[in-house]
Amino acid sequence: MVTAMTDALLTLAQWLSPAFPVGAFAYSHGLEQAIHDGSISNSRDLEAWLSDLIAHGSGQSDAVFLAAAHASKDPRPIDHMARAFCASAERQTETILQGTAFCETIAQVWQIKMYDLCYPVAVGYAAGQMNVICKDTLRMYLHAFSSNLCSAAIRLIPIGQTDGQRVLLGLKPMIEAAAEKAMNTPLSLVASASFACDILAMRHETLQPRIFRT
């Protein structure tokens, strides 16, 4: 017999798996430019980079938007703020296109009324509508975010699959802390300080040749 908790965890695993059709594999979040420039050349660099994103950058701010949307009856004002918070055109494209794809699939498969939301707001709102625990959603979202970028780095640096798993294991405490912080951060205090990543995302717009869309 499937319990409510098991059902919720399996739902999150489905939503945030590589098989869910949001096209996450096409985005590197500026990582491709960082690797091209030599800022990231091994697994230690990668873990440090991702740690900064989760603790101080877009990972943390997206988590705050997700938590706010989870508790919201109308996520559209939160969505407007999340879109405005994107520091570059590519960053906005990444979150909008993934969010649109997520909303369309959720509406068709789970019959939840969804708006046209950017990705973290869409995930948070859908989880709230399904009564999925917010902190679990945050943990899984941040893990999926990290996992996707590790997968990109494995192809780009390259590093081996084993090193990629070591990086993900090392990020677990950071993910837990970021989820806890997001639960207790009001939208009025949302912030991001990953300026290097923002600049690299802007520079990636003209990188040629390139593999990833962002």
Residue pairs with C-beta under 8 A, 6 or more apart in sequence:
2 10
8 130
8 131
8 132
8 133
8 136
9 136
11 130
11 132
12 127
12 132
12 136
12 137
12 140
13 140
14 20
15 102
15 106
15 123
15 126
16 123
16 140
16 141
16 143
16 144
17 144
18 24
18 25
18 147
18 148
18 151
20 102
20 105
21 101
21 105
22 98
22 101
22 102
22 105
22 119
23 97
23 98
23 101
24 98
24 144
24 148
25 148
25 151
25 152
26 212
26 213
27 94
27 98
27 148
27 152
27 212
27 213
27 214
28 149
28 152
28 156
28 204
28 211
28 212
28 214
29 53
29 58
29 91
29 94
29 149
29 197
29 201
29 214
30 90
30 91
30 197
30 198
30 200
30 201
30 204
30 214
31 40
31 49
31 149
31 152
31 153
31 156
31 212
32 152
32 156
32 204
32 207
32 210
32 211
32 212
32 214
33 200
33 201
33 203
33 204
33 207
34 40
34 49
34 196
34 197
34 200
35 41
35 153
35 156
35 157
36 207
37 200
39 45
39 49
39 196
39 200
40 46
40 49
40 153
40 157
41 157
42 157
42 159
43 159
43 163
43 164
43 166
43 167
46 149
46 150
46 153
46 157
46 159
46 167
47 167
47 170
47 171
49 197
50 59
50 146
50 149
50 150
50 167
50 171
50 174
51 171
51 174
52 194
52 197
53 59
53 60
53 149
53 194
53 197
54 60
54 142
54 145
54 146
54 171
54 174
54 175
54 178
55 174
55 177
55 178
56 192
56 193
56 194
57 192
57 193
57 194
57 197
58 91
58 192
58 194
58 197
59 142
59 145
59 146
59 178
60 178
60 181
60 182
60 192
61 85
61 190
61 191
61 192
62 82
62 95
62 119
62 120
62 141
62 145
63 120
63 138
63 141
63 142
63 178
63 179
63 181
63 182
64 182
64 185
64 187
64 190
65 78
65 81
65 82
65 85
65 118
65 120
65 121
65 124
65 187
65 190
66 120
66 121
66 123
66 124
66 134
66 137
66 138
66 141
66 182
67 124
67 134
67 138
67 182
67 183
67 185
68 78
68 124
68 187
69 75
69 78
69 79
69 117
69 120
69 121
69 122
69 123
69 124
69 125
69 128
70 124
70 125
70 127
70 128
70 134
70 137
71 128
71 134
72 78
72 124
72 125
72 128
75 115
75 117
75 121
75 122
75 124
75 125
76 115
76 117
78 121
78 187
79 115
79 117
79 118
79 121
81 187
81 190
82 95
82 118
82 120
82 121
83 92
83 95
83 96
83 118
85 190
85 192
86 92
86 95
87 192
87 198
87 201
87 202
88 198
88 201
88 202
88 205
89 202
89 205
90 201
90 202
90 204
90 205
90 213
90 214
91 198
91 201
91 214
93 213
93 214
94 119
94 213
94 214
95 118
95 119
95 120
96 118
96 119
98 118
98 119
99 116
99 117
99 118
99 119
99 120
99 121
99 122
100 116
102 117
102 119
102 122
102 123
102 126
103 114
103 115
103 116
103 117
103 122
103 126
104 114
106 112
106 114
106 122
106 126
107 113
107 114
110 126
110 130
112 126
112 129
112 130
114 122
114 125
114 126
115 125
117 125
120 141
123 137
123 141
124 134
124 137
127 134
127 137
128 134
134 183
135 179
135 180
135 183
138 178
138 179
138 182
138 183
139 175
139 176
139 179
142 175
142 178
142 179
143 168
143 171
143 175
146 167
146 168
146 171
146 175
147 168
150 164
150 167
150 168
151 164
152 212
153 159
153 164
153 167
154 160
154 161
154 163
154 164
155 211
156 211
192 198
201 214
204 210
204 212
204 214
